[in-house]
Amino acid sequence: MITTLTVTSKRQLVLPKEFCKRAGIAPGSQLRVAAVRDGLYLSPIPAPTEDELRAVIRAAGGPTVREPKDGAGKIKRAIQAVRRRA
């Protein structure tokens, strides 16, 4: 499927419903954009797998450790680190 999108004055795009449905993109989904030659490659960032979550919990010191003030940021960084190693 090929379509034309228009960028708004705020540099925003509206993705067609068909594309979102096919790619599993819902409101709040995160997308990755990569420059490829003279174009862009847009792909959804999948939710972490069970193995990735286990690795994140191990990296954070186990399930009984209190969450620090920047807990969400630390978890996000740990997920990214695990994915880079995979």
C-alpha positions as CSV (number, residue, x, y, z in Angstrom):
1,M,0.0,0.0,0.0
2,I,1.4,3.4,-1.0
3,T,-0.1,6.8,0.0
4,T,0.9,10.4,0.4
5,L,1.1,12.1,3.8
6,T,1.2,15.8,4.5
7,V,3.4,17.2,7.3
8,T,1.6,19.8,9.4
9,S,3.2,23.1,10.5
10,K,4.1,21.3,13.8
11,R,5.9,18.6,11.7
12,Q,3.2,16.0,12.5
13,L,1.8,13.3,10.3
14,V,-1.5,11.4,10.4
15,L,-1.1,7.8,9.6
16,P,-3.9,6.1,7.6
17,K,-6.1,3.7,9.6
18,E,-5.2,0.8,7.3
19,F,-1.5,1.3,7.9
20,C,-2.0,1.4,11.7
21,K,-4.2,-1.6,11.7
22,R,-1.8,-3.7,9.6
23,A,1.2,-2.7,11.7
24,G,-0.5,-2.9,15.1
25,I,-0.1,0.8,15.8
26,A,-2.5,2.2,18.4
27,P,-2.7,5.6,20.1
28,G,0.3,5.9,22.4
29,S,2.4,3.4,20.4
30,Q,6.1,4.3,20.0
31,L,7.6,4.3,16.5
32,R,11.2,4.1,15.3
33,V,12.2,6.3,12.4
34,A,15.4,5.5,10.5
35,A,17.0,7.4,7.6
36,V,17.5,5.0,4.7
37,R,19.3,6.4,1.7
38,D,17.0,9.3,0.5
39,G,14.0,8.2,2.5
40,L,12.7,7.2,5.9
41,Y,11.8,3.8,7.4
42,L,9.1,3.9,10.0
43,S,8.4,0.9,12.2
44,P,6.6,0.3,15.5
45,I,8.7,-0.5,18.6
46,P,7.3,-3.8,19.9
47,A,6.5,-4.3,23.6
48,P,9.3,-6.0,25.5
49,T,9.3,-9.8,25.5
50,E,9.1,-11.8,28.7
51,D,12.8,-12.6,28.4
52,E,13.6,-8.9,28.0
53,L,11.6,-8.1,31.1
54,R,13.3,-10.8,33.1
55,A,16.7,-9.4,32.0
56,V,15.6,-5.9,33.0
57,I,14.4,-7.1,36.5
58,R,17.8,-8.9,37.0
59,A,19.7,-5.8,35.9
60,A,17.7,-3.7,38.3
61,G,18.6,-6.0,41.2
62,G,15.6,-8.2,41.4
63,P,11.9,-7.7,42.1
64,T,12.2,-6.6,45.7
65,V,14.3,-3.5,45.1
66,R,12.5,-0.2,45.7
67,E,11.9,1.9,42.7
68,P,14.2,5.0,42.5
69,K,12.8,8.4,41.6
70,D,13.8,7.9,38.0
71,G,12.5,4.3,38.0
72,A,10.6,4.5,34.7
73,G,13.6,6.1,33.0
74,K,15.9,3.4,34.4
75,I,13.7,0.6,33.2
76,K,13.4,2.2,29.7
77,R,17.2,2.5,29.5
78,A,17.6,-1.1,30.7
79,I,15.2,-2.4,28.0
80,Q,17.2,-0.5,25.4
81,A,20.5,-2.0,26.6
82,V,19.1,-5.5,26.6
83,R,17.8,-5.0,23.0
84,R,21.2,-3.7,21.8
85,R,22.9,-6.9,23.2
86,A,20.3,-9.2,21.4
